[in-house]
Amino acid sequence: MNNEKNDVQPNEPKQHVLDRFDRKILGTLTEDAKQTFAAIGQKVGLSAPAVHARITRLRNSGVISATAARLNGAA
């Protein structure tokens, strides 16, 4: 077996360039991450499938790393 370093190239994460729609989507998600793709699409000017594709790409590229719940301790 050939053990050279260049036999298998690791998949390096590609740098994701954010356009204005990506930025609008991210801003909308920071307000409420439970919105439907259709609701986000209405706010940013895209169709629901386009929003879904962009959010999937943002997750896969690491731009969106997690979705979290913000808890109200007093409640």
N, CA, C and O atoms as a GROMACS GRO file, in nm:
protein
  300
    1MET      N    1   0.085  -0.118   0.000
    1MET     CA    2   0.000   0.000   0.000
    1MET      C    3   0.089   0.123   0.000
    1MET      O    4   0.188   0.128   0.072
    2ASN      N    5   0.055   0.221  -0.079
    2ASN     CA    6   0.130   0.344  -0.089
    2ASN      C    7   0.083   0.439   0.021
    2ASN      O    8  -0.036   0.472   0.028
    3ASN      N    9   0.174   0.483   0.107
    3ASN     CA   10   0.137   0.567   0.221
    3ASN      C   11   0.174   0.713   0.202
    3ASN      O   12   0.199   0.783   0.300
    4GLU      N   13   0.178   0.761   0.080
    4GLU     CA   14   0.209   0.901   0.058
    4GLU      C   15   0.094   0.989   0.108
    4GLU      O   16  -0.022   0.949   0.104
    5LYS      N   17   0.130   1.108   0.154
    5LYS     CA   18   0.030   1.201   0.206
    5LYS      C   19  -0.072   1.242   0.102
    5LYS      O   20  -0.186   1.273   0.136
    6ASN      N   21  -0.033   1.244  -0.023
    6ASN     CA   22  -0.121   1.297  -0.127
    6ASN      C   23  -0.214   1.192  -0.187
    6ASN      O   24  -0.284   1.222  -0.283
    7ASP      N   25  -0.216   1.072  -0.132
    7ASP     CA   26  -0.304   0.969  -0.186
    7ASP      C   27  -0.451   1.009  -0.173
    7ASP      O   28  -0.528   1.000  -0.268
    8VAL      N   29  -0.488   1.053  -0.055
    8VAL     CA   30  -0.626   1.092  -0.029
    8VAL      C   31  -0.625   1.237   0.019
    8VAL      O   32  -0.560   1.270   0.118
    9GLN      N   33  -0.696   1.320  -0.050
    9GLN     CA   34  -0.703   1.460  -0.013
    9GLN      C   35  -0.822   1.482   0.080
    9GLN      O   36  -0.934   1.441   0.048
   10PRO      N   37  -0.800   1.546   0.194
   10PRO     CA   38  -0.913   1.574   0.283
   10PRO      C   39  -1.006   1.676   0.219
   10PRO      O   40  -0.964   1.761   0.141
   11ASN      N   41  -1.132   1.666   0.255
   11ASN     CA   42  -1.228   1.765   0.209
   11ASN      C   43  -1.218   1.888   0.297
   11ASN      O   44  -1.266   1.888   0.410
   12GLU      N   45  -1.156   1.991   0.245
   12GLU     CA   46  -1.145   2.116   0.318
   12GLU      C   47  -1.276   2.193   0.304
   12GLU      O   48  -1.331   2.199   0.194
   13PRO      N   49  -1.325   2.251   0.412
   13PRO     CA   50  -1.447   2.331   0.399
   13PRO      C   51  -1.420   2.450   0.308
   13PRO      O   52  -1.320   2.520   0.322
   14LYS      N   53  -1.512   2.471   0.214
   14LYS     CA   54  -1.496   2.582   0.122
   14LYS      C   55  -1.543   2.710   0.189
   14LYS      O   56  -1.640   2.711   0.265
   15GLN      N   57  -1.473   2.818   0.159
   15GLN     CA   58  -1.513   2.948   0.210
   15GLN      C   59  -1.644   2.988   0.145
   15GLN      O   60  -1.654   2.992   0.023
   16HIS      N   61  -1.744   3.018   0.223
   16HIS     CA   62  -1.875   3.054   0.170
   16HIS      C   63  -1.884   3.206   0.164
   16HIS      O   64  -1.868   3.274   0.266
   17VAL      N   65  -1.909   3.258   0.046
   17VAL     CA   66  -1.926   3.402   0.030
   17VAL      C   67  -2.074   3.434   0.048
   17VAL      O   68  -2.160   3.379  -0.021
   18LEU      N   69  -2.103   3.522   0.142
   18LEU     CA   70  -2.241   3.558   0.171
   18LEU      C   71  -2.287   3.670   0.079
   18LEU      O   72  -2.221   3.774   0.070
   19ASP      N   73  -2.398   3.649   0.011
   19ASP     CA   74  -2.456   3.758  -0.068
   19ASP      C   75  -2.565   3.826   0.013
   19ASP      O   76  -2.587   3.792   0.129
   20ARG      N   77  -2.633   3.923  -0.048
   20ARG     CA   78  -2.732   4.000   0.028
   20ARG      C   79  -2.849   3.914   0.073
   20ARG      O   80  -2.907   3.941   0.179
   21PHE      N   81  -2.887   3.812  -0.005
   21PHE     CA   82  -2.997   3.724   0.037
   21PHE      C   83  -2.955   3.639   0.157
   21PHE      O   84  -3.032   3.622   0.251
   22ASP      N   85  -2.832   3.586   0.154
   22ASP     CA   86  -2.783   3.508   0.267
   22ASP      C   87  -2.784   3.594   0.394
   22ASP      O   88  -2.826   3.548   0.500
   23ARG      N   89  -2.739   3.717   0.382
   23ARG     CA   90  -2.735   3.806   0.498
   23ARG      C   91  -2.876   3.837   0.549
   23ARG      O   92  -2.898   3.843   0.670
   24LYS      N   93  -2.970   3.858   0.458
   24LYS     CA   94  -3.108   3.882   0.500
   24LYS      C   95  -3.166   3.759   0.568
   24LYS      O   96  -3.235   3.770   0.670
   25ILE      N   97  -3.138   3.642   0.513
   25ILE     CA   98  -3.187   3.517   0.573
   25ILE      C   99  -3.129   3.501   0.714
   25ILE      O  100  -3.202   3.468   0.807
   26LEU      N  101  -3.000   3.523   0.728
   26LEU     CA  102  -2.937   3.509   0.860
   26LEU      C  103  -2.995   3.609   0.959
   26LEU      O  104  -3.018   3.575   1.075
   27GLY      N  105  -3.019   3.731   0.914
   27GLY     CA  106  -3.080   3.831   1.002
   27GLY      C  107  -3.219   3.790   1.046
   27GLY      O  108  -3.256   3.808   1.162
   28THR      N  109  -3.295   3.736   0.953
   28THR     CA  110  -3.431   3.692   0.984
   28THR      C  111  -3.428   3.573   1.080
   28THR      O  112  -3.510   3.565   1.172
   29LEU      N  113  -3.335   3.482   1.060
   29LEU     CA  114  -3.324   3.366   1.149
   29LEU      C  115  -3.284   3.407   1.290
   29LEU      O  116  -3.324   3.343   1.387
   30THR      N  117  -3.203   3.512   1.303
   30THR     CA  118  -3.163   3.554   1.437
   30THR      C  119  -3.281   3.612   1.515
   30THR      O  120  -3.281   3.611   1.638
   31GLU      N  121  -3.381   3.664   1.444
   31GLU     CA  122  -3.501   3.714   1.510
   31GLU      C  123  -3.588   3.600   1.559
   31GLU      O  124  -3.641   3.604   1.670
   32ASP      N  125  -3.604   3.496   1.474
   32ASP     CA  126  -3.686   3.381   1.510
   32ASP      C  127  -3.645   3.264   1.420
   32ASP      O  128  -3.677   3.262   1.302
   33ALA      N  129  -3.575   3.168   1.477
   33ALA     CA  130  -3.522   3.056   1.398
   33ALA      C  131  -3.629   2.952   1.366
   33ALA      O  132  -3.602   2.858   1.290
   34LYS      N  133  -3.750   2.966   1.421
   34LYS     CA  134  -3.856   2.869   1.395
   34LYS      C  135  -3.948   2.910   1.281
   34LYS      O  136  -4.048   2.843   1.256
   35GLN      N  137  -3.916   3.018   1.212
   35GLN     CA  138  -3.998   3.063   1.100
   35GLN      C  139  -3.997   2.960   0.988
   35GLN      O  140  -3.900   2.887   0.970
   36THR      N  141  -4.106   2.955   0.914
   36THR     CA  142  -4.111   2.865   0.799
   36THR      C  143  -4.026   2.923   0.686
   36THR      O  144  -3.995   3.043   0.684
   37PHE      N  145  -3.987   2.836   0.594
   37PHE     CA  146  -3.912   2.883   0.477
   37PHE      C  147  -3.995   2.982   0.396
   37PHE      O  148  -3.940   3.077   0.339
   38ALA      N  149  -4.126   2.960   0.392
   38ALA     CA  150  -4.214   3.052   0.318
   38ALA      C  151  -4.216   3.190   0.384
   38ALA      O  152  -4.210   3.292   0.314
   39ALA      N  153  -4.223   3.195   0.516
   39ALA     CA  154  -4.224   3.323   0.587
   39ALA      C  155  -4.092   3.397   0.567
   39ALA      O  156  -4.091   3.518   0.545
   40ILE      N  157  -3.983   3.324   0.576
   40ILE     CA  158  -3.852   3.386   0.552
   40ILE      C  159  -3.845   3.436   0.408
   40ILE      O  160  -3.797   3.547   0.382
   41GLY      N  161  -3.892   3.355   0.316
   41GLY     CA  162  -3.890   3.393   0.176
   41GLY      C  163  -3.967   3.521   0.149
   41GLY      O  164  -3.923   3.604   0.069
   42GLN      N  165  -4.081   3.538   0.213
   42GLN     CA  166  -4.159   3.661   0.197
   42GLN      C  167  -4.082   3.782   0.247
   42GLN      O  168  -4.089   3.890   0.187
   43LYS      N  169  -4.008   3.764   0.355
   43LYS     CA  170  -3.933   3.876   0.413
   43LYS      C  171  -3.811   3.913   0.329
   43LYS      O  172  -3.774   4.030   0.321
   44VAL      N  173  -3.748   3.814   0.266
   44VAL     CA  174  -3.623   3.842   0.194
   44VAL      C  175  -3.641   3.849   0.043
   44VAL      O  176  -3.548   3.889  -0.027
   45GLY      N  177  -3.757   3.810  -0.007
   45GLY     CA  178  -3.781   3.818  -0.151
   45GLY      C  179  -3.738   3.696  -0.230
   45GLY      O  180  -3.695   3.708  -0.345
   46LEU      N  181  -3.749   3.579  -0.168
   46LEU     CA  182  -3.715   3.453  -0.236
   46LEU      C  183  -3.828   3.352  -0.216
   46LEU      O  184  -3.913   3.370  -0.128
   47SER      N  185  -3.830   3.248  -0.297
   47SER     CA  186  -3.927   3.140  -0.280
   47SER      C  187  -3.886   3.051  -0.163
   47SER      O  188  -3.770   3.050  -0.122
   48ALA      N  189  -3.982   2.977  -0.110
   48ALA     CA  190  -3.953   2.885   0.000
   48ALA      C  191  -3.846   2.782  -0.038
   48ALA      O  192  -3.756   2.758   0.043
   49PRO      N  193  -3.851   2.720  -0.159
   49PRO     CA  194  -3.746   2.625  -0.194
   49PRO      C  195  -3.607   2.690  -0.204
   49PRO      O  196  -3.506   2.628  -0.172
   50ALA      N  197  -3.602   2.815  -0.249
   50ALA     CA  198  -3.473   2.884  -0.257
   50ALA      C  199  -3.418   2.911  -0.119
   50ALA      O  200  -3.297   2.898  -0.096
   51VAL      N  201  -3.505   2.949  -0.025
   51VAL     CA  202  -3.462   2.972   0.113
   51VAL      C  203  -3.413   2.841   0.174
   51VAL      O  204  -3.310   2.837   0.240
   52HIS      N  205  -3.487   2.734   0.152
   52HIS     CA  206  -3.446   2.602   0.204
   52HIS      C  207  -3.308   2.565   0.152
   52HIS      O  208  -3.223   2.521   0.229
   53ALA      N  209  -3.285   2.582   0.022
   53ALA     CA  210  -3.155   2.548  -0.037
   53ALA      C  211  -3.043   2.633   0.023
   53ALA      O  212  -2.934   2.583   0.052
   54ARG      N  213  -3.071   2.761   0.041
   54ARG     CA  214  -2.968   2.849   0.097
   54ARG      C  215  -2.938   2.815   0.243
   54ARG      O  216  -2.822   2.815   0.284
   55ILE      N  217  -3.041   2.787   0.322
   55ILE     CA  218  -3.018   2.751   0.462
   55ILE      C  219  -2.942   2.619   0.471
   55ILE      O  220  -2.853   2.605   0.554
   56THR      N  221  -2.976   2.524   0.387
   56THR     CA  222  -2.903   2.397   0.384
   56THR      C  223  -2.756   2.422   0.352
   56THR      O  224  -2.668   2.365   0.416
   57ARG      N  225  -2.730   2.506   0.252
   57ARG     CA  226  -2.592   2.538   0.214
   57ARG      C  227  -2.519   2.611   0.327
   57ARG      O  228  -2.402   2.584   0.352
   58LEU      N  229  -2.588   2.703   0.395
   58LEU     CA  230  -2.527   2.774   0.506
   58LEU      C  231  -2.495   2.680   0.621
   58LEU      O  232  -2.392   2.697   0.688
   59ARG      N  233  -2.580   2.582   0.645
   59ARG     CA  234  -2.552   2.482   0.750
   59ARG      C  235  -2.435   2.393   0.710
   59ARG      O  236  -2.343   2.370   0.789
   60ASN      N  237  -2.438   2.343   0.588
   60ASN     CA  238  -2.332   2.252   0.542
   60ASN      C  239  -2.195   2.319   0.536
   60ASN      O  240  -2.093   2.254   0.555
   61SER      N  241  -2.194   2.449   0.509
   61SER     CA  242  -2.066   2.519   0.500
   61SER      C  243  -2.016   2.568   0.635
   61SER      O  244  -1.905   2.619   0.646
   62GLY      N  245  -2.099   2.553   0.739
   62GLY     CA  246  -2.056   2.592   0.873
   62GLY      C  247  -2.091   2.734   0.911
   62GLY      O  248  -2.061   2.777   1.022
   63VAL      N  249  -2.154   2.810   0.822
   63VAL     CA  250  -2.196   2.946   0.856
   63VAL      C  251  -2.298   2.940   0.968
   63VAL      O  252  -2.290   3.018   1.064
   64ILE      N  253  -2.395   2.849   0.957
   64ILE     CA  254  -2.489   2.824   1.066
   64ILE      C  255  -2.438   2.698   1.136
   64ILE      O  256  -2.437   2.590   1.078
   65SER      N  257  -2.396   2.714   1.261
   65SER     CA  258  -2.338   2.600   1.331
   65SER      C  259  -2.437   2.529   1.422
   65SER      O  260  -2.420   2.411   1.454
   66ALA      N  261  -2.541   2.600   1.465
   66ALA     CA  262  -2.638   2.539   1.556
   66ALA      C  263  -2.764   2.625   1.562
   66ALA      O  264  -2.763   2.742   1.524
   67THR      N  265  -2.871   2.565   1.609
   67THR     CA  266  -2.993   2.637   1.641
   67THR      C  267  -3.018   2.614   1.789
   67THR      O  268  -3.017   2.500   1.836
   68ALA      N  269  -3.041   2.721   1.862
   68ALA     CA  270  -3.052   2.709   2.007
   68ALA      C  271  -3.181   2.771   2.057
   68ALA      O  272  -3.240   2.857   1.992
   69ALA      N  273  -3.224   2.727   2.173
   69ALA     CA  274  -3.339   2.786   2.242
   69ALA      C  275  -3.287   2.883   2.348
   69ALA      O  276  -3.194   2.850   2.421
   70ARG      N  277  -3.347   3.000   2.355
   70ARG     CA  278  -3.314   3.096   2.458
   70ARG      C  279  -3.420   3.084   2.566
   70ARG      O  280  -3.538   3.108   2.540
   71LEU      N  281  -3.381   3.048   2.686
   71LEU     CA  282  -3.475   3.021   2.793
   71LEU      C  283  -3.494   3.143   2.883
   71LEU      O  284  -3.403   3.223   2.904
   72ASN      N  285  -3.616   3.154   2.935
   72ASN     CA  286  -3.648   3.259   3.031
   72ASN      C  287  -3.645   3.195   3.168
   72ASN      O  288  -3.738   3.122   3.204
   73GLY      N  289  -3.542   3.220   3.244
   73GLY     CA  290  -3.525   3.159   3.375
   73GLY      C  291  -3.638   3.189   3.472
   73GLY      O  292  -3.675   3.104   3.552
   74ALA      N  293  -3.692   3.309   3.465
   74ALA     CA  294  -3.800   3.347   3.557
   74ALA      C  295  -3.929   3.271   3.528
   74ALA      O  296  -4.010   3.248   3.618
   75ALA      N  297  -3.948   3.233   3.405
   75ALA     CA  298  -4.071   3.160   3.368
   75ALA      C  299  -4.060   3.016   3.413
   75ALA      O  300  -4.153   2.938   3.392
   0.00000   0.00000   0.00000
